[in-house]
Amino acid sequence: MFQSFLNKVKIIFTDRQLLARVGFIFAILIVFRALAAIPVPGVNPASLAQFLSNNQFFGFLNIFSGGGLTNLSIVLLGVGPFITASIIMQLLTLMAPKLKELYHESGEMGRRTFNQYSRYLTVFLALIQGSALLAVLAKQGIVPMFPAPQAFINIVIVVGGAFLMMWLGELISEFGIGNGVSIIIFAGIVARIPKDVSQAIFSYDPSQLPLYIGFAVIAILIIFGVVMITEAERPVPVTYAKQQARAGYVTSSTSTHIPLRMNQAGVMPIIFALSILLFPNLIATAISSSSHATLAAIGTAVTSFLNNQLYYGIVYFILVFVFTYFYTAVTFDAEAMSHNLQKNGAFIPNVRPGAPTAEYIGKIMTRITFFGGLFLALIAVLPTIFQGFTGNQSFAIGGTALLIVVSVIIDLIKKLSAQASMREY
């Protein structure tokens, strides 16, 4: 196994095309980190640092911005609007038959049109989120209360930064390896590690040692759990019938299996759930100080609800579980798998080809997704539970970041291994 791993690493560094893809990812990430260092005009760094340290909501938002919120950079929204737009468009396919036909049955041109609609929606959501976020920060004294023309320019800068991040993510997905959105979030989290480690060392308090040990135990549990559910598979036996060859030979029937992953959705349920939680919280925070009494009451109620650790944990758990099923339904097509098996002369023993095969595979996928989604949701809320006992907000933020990092690394390793295997054979 170790020798096979070394051979794949060698292929990665000797294959020019594969090396170019890896190099392209690093080049895009360098551009992204350079953009994350350019602040919006008029930022008060001291007030911003104090505000972020005492606010869990903006700590999670900082994860989605890839660390862009730390400096209040021009890409402070990150890929959040694009993720929210993608969720909304995917949900609309379940309610609008024309959109579903456009996405699933209209080929490559249909998907391009669908993605274009997602981009338009991204701009609209970035406009709302950017306006709300800058309004909240202005009321906190982090950015000045600019007059309307200057405030509009800042909003345009922020919206342009979000659209640029979406474009960079799509470039990574197309010309690099892996999911570009996940890699950008991953890069922002990893870029904060040296700073967080140095702060932990300088602020070390021996009396807090049990908390450090507890966080280390939770980190190990998260890593173990994510690796376990990502690698877990349910093999479905498949038999290929005898076939008549051109030269008159008859090929014997062969048996193999289809590996169905327990966590088909990967890290996307976590990202989707956080995105859904962050968007209403941001809008509610912005309108909670509105001069309109009704809007202010609604904003305060929503903010209070989501800031309650018990309610937040329950909603977070449910969203992760539901989005595991949702994303699996979007990415896994049992009917297409059944059609491909029948087309290639393969069948599942004791199951009739066609619709019965699709129904059988769908039932298996539903059962294993239940356990995968349940385990993933438990791992996701584990740091929040620990925070409830300790009162330390950094545990929930750090645990979620660790969960995303581990999932993205596993996904990248799998895709790099698949690319290396293709070139090896």
Order of alpha helices (4+ residues) and beta strands (2+ residues): alpha-alpha-alpha-alpha-alpha-alpha-alpha-alpha-alpha-alpha-alpha-beta-beta-beta-beta-alpha-alpha-alpha-alpha-beta-alpha-alpha
